[in-house]
Amino acid sequence: MKGPIDLFCKRPETAIARNKKEKLKQTNIREACDKEATARVHQYIARFWYQAGLSLIWSN
């Protein structure tokens, strides 16, 4: 069963096959995540902050 985070990450089999073709190295989190999906999530968060009228400036 896949969870919601699986939509943002590539399949491990694809990454393993790609690494075997290239030199063997461990993929980091930035290589494994889908860049377009990450950009969409950032956009949704920014829209939420804007629509909620939250301030980005914190004062002491």
C-alpha positions in Angstrom: 0.0 0.0 0.0 1.3 3.4 -1.0 1.0 6.5 1.1 0.8 10.1 0.1 4.5 10.7 0.3 5.1 8.0 -2.3 3.6 10.4 -4.9 6.6 12.7 -4.4 9.4 10.2 -4.7 10.6 8.1 -7.6 10.4 4.3 -7.5 13.5 2.8 -5.8 13.8 0.2 -8.6 14.3 3.0 -11.1 16.9 4.7 -9.0 18.8 1.4 -8.4 18.8 0.5 -12.2 20.0 4.0 -13.0 22.8 3.8 -10.4 23.9 0.4 -11.8 24.3 1.9 -15.3 26.2 4.8 -13.9 28.7 4.5 -11.1 27.4 3.2 -7.9 26.5 5.9 -5.4 23.8 6.4 -2.9 21.0 8.7 -4.0 20.3 11.6 -1.7 16.9 13.0 -0.9 17.1 15.8 -3.5 17.8 13.3 -6.3 15.0 11.0 -5.2 12.2 13.5 -5.0 10.1 14.8 -7.9 11.1 18.4 -8.5 7.7 19.4 -10.0 5.7 17.8 -7.2 7.9 19.6 -4.6 7.4 22.9 -6.4 3.6 22.3 -6.3 3.7 21.6 -2.6 5.7 24.8 -2.0 3.1 26.7 -4.1 0.2 25.3 -2.1 1.9 26.3 1.2 2.6 29.8 -0.1 -1.0 30.2 -1.2 -2.3 29.0 2.2 -0.1 31.6 4.0 -1.3 34.3 1.6 -5.0 33.5 1.8 -4.8 33.1 5.6 -3.2 36.5 5.8 -0.3 35.2 7.9 2.7 37.5 8.4 6.1 36.3 7.3 7.8 38.7 9.7 8.2 37.7 13.3 9.0 40.4 15.9 10.1 39.9 19.4 
